[in-house]
Amino acid sequence: MKRIFIAIDIVPSPKLKEDYELVRYRMRLERINWVQVDNLHITLNFLGDTEEEMLPDIMDRLQDIANGKQPFGLTLRSFGVFSSLRDPRVIWIGCDPCPELVQIKKELDYCLSGFGFVPENRAFSPHLTLGRVKAIRQQNQLAQLISLYKEVVFQKQPVDRIVMYESKLTPEGAAYIPLQVSFLKSPK
């Protein structure tokens, strides 16, 4: 068994890195597990523990989906939390609406359902997870940061690939190992 997820890689711009470090610094007294800046990504599907025998077939289908898509761009904007400011669980950077990303997600959900993976009931909300909140005392500080970054564009991100990762949990945090990179088809 391997712990698997499928994602869009993000290459953080200098602005995104700077703002991310500022947020981390301002929230440094809170109990938050921060994602390493070089591990930022948009998760399309989290498969969890997956039988290794299934992976080659899933990889083939993932490549088929990528082959049918053109590269596109997305805009990373705003800062927020899941579930609420009163009880934050995840701190994130959002993504402007992107029909190409939604279409890839729909096709992946359909494809993966054939392997027994059940699509999530909630609507797809593309985002970069910055940190997972364990405990927080100063919701006001977090509210100020959300307000400060409400409409900030962190970067425009070209998307030309979908990546299947294995996630290995370590005492230092999760290590992401790319198992397959499926490039979107470039226009001829």
N, C-alpha and C positions, 0 to 999 in steps of 0.2 A: 504494500500500500504506500502511496505517496500522497502528500497533502498538496493539492493542485488548485491553481487559480489561473484565469485568463484575463489579460489586462492590456491597456494601452500605456506604453512607457511615456513618461514625462521627463524631458531634459530641462531641469530648472534654470531659468534665466538668472542673471545677477540680481535683478530686482526681486524675483521670487525668493531667492536665497536670503537676501538682506531682510525682507519683510518677515520671512519665516523665523530668522534668528531673533528679530526684534520681538515677535510674539513669544517665542520660547523664553527670552530673557524676562519679559514682563510677567510671565506666568511661572517663573522659576521656583517659586515657593510652594507651588501646588503639586499634587501627586498626579502627574500626567506621564504616560509612556509615549514619548515622541518617536515618530517615524524618522529614520535617517533621511536627510534631504535627497540623497542619491537613490533612495528606494521609492520615491514618490511615483504613483501610477494611478490610473483610473481602472478600478476593477470592473470587468464586464460580467464575469461569472466566477463565483467561488465554489469549486467542486468539493473541496474537503478531501477526506481520505478516499482515494481512487485506486482501484485495482490496476496494477501495472500492465496487465494483459490488454486492458481497454485503451491504453494511451495511444498506440499506433493508429487505431481506427479514428479516435477523436482528433488526433493530429492531422490525419488525411482530410477530415471534414472541415477542420479549422482552415487548412490551406485552400480548400475549395471555396469557402466563404471569402477569404482574403483575395483570391484570384478574381472574384466577381466584383470587386470594389475598386474605385479610384482613390488615390490619396486625397486627403482633405485637410482642413484646418479647424481648430477649435480655439475658443477664447476662455482662459481661466480667469474668473472674476469673483470677487466678494469672499467673505469669510463668515463662517457660521458654525452652528453646533447641531448635532442630533442628540438628544431628543428635545430638550428645552434648556433655556438659560437657568432655570431653577434646578434642573437635574441633567446637566450635560454629560453625555457619554463619549461623543466623538467631536473633535474640532476639525473643520474641513475648509478647503477652498473649493468653490463651486465652478461650474462650467456653464457658459451660455448655451441656450438650446441649440442642438446640433442634430439635424435629421439623419445625417450619415451615421453618426454614432448610435442613434436609436435603432436604425435599420440593422446595423451589425449586431446589436444586442438581441433584437427580435430573432434574427436568423440563428444566432448562437443558442438562444433558449429553445427554439424549435429543434435544432440539430441535437442538442444535449438531452432533450426529452426522450429521444430515441435510444439513449444509453441509460435511461432510468433516472436522470436528474430532473427534479421537479423545479420549474421556474418559481421565483419568489412571487408572493401575492402582491407585494407593494410595488408602486411605480418605480421605474428606473430613475435614479437621481445621481447622474454622474458627478463625481467629486474626487478630490485628493484628500485622503485621510492624513492629517498632520499629527494628531495625537489622540490617544484613548485616555479618557479621564478616569482616574481611580478615586480621587476625592478632590474637592475644591471648596475653599472657604470664601474666596473673594469673587463672587459672581459679578460684582460691580466692575471689577477690572476686566473680566471677560466681556461684559456688555459694552464697555468702552472700546475695546478692540474690535468687536463686531461692528459697532457704529463707525469707527474710524475707517474700516476697510469695506464698508457696505457696497460701494460701487467701484472699487479699485480694480482695474485690469492689471493682473499680475504678469500675464504674457499671452501671446498667441502661440499656439503649439501646432506644428505640422504633424499630421498623422499619416504614416506610410507603412505601418506594421501592427500586427497583433501578436502578443507574446504569451505562450503558455509557460507558467512558472511552477516549480516545486518550491514550497515554503517549508523551510526547516526551522523549527523553534529552538533557540539557543538561549543560554542565560543572558547574553548580550542583546537579545532581541531576535527578530525573525531574519533569516538569511534567505534571499530569493535567488533561485538557480534557474536560469532560462533553459527550458527543455526543447522549445521550438520557437522560431521566429518566422511568422508567416507574413510576407511582404504583400501589400496591396498592389494590384496591377497598375503599372504606370500607363498613361495614355500613349497610344502609338502615334 
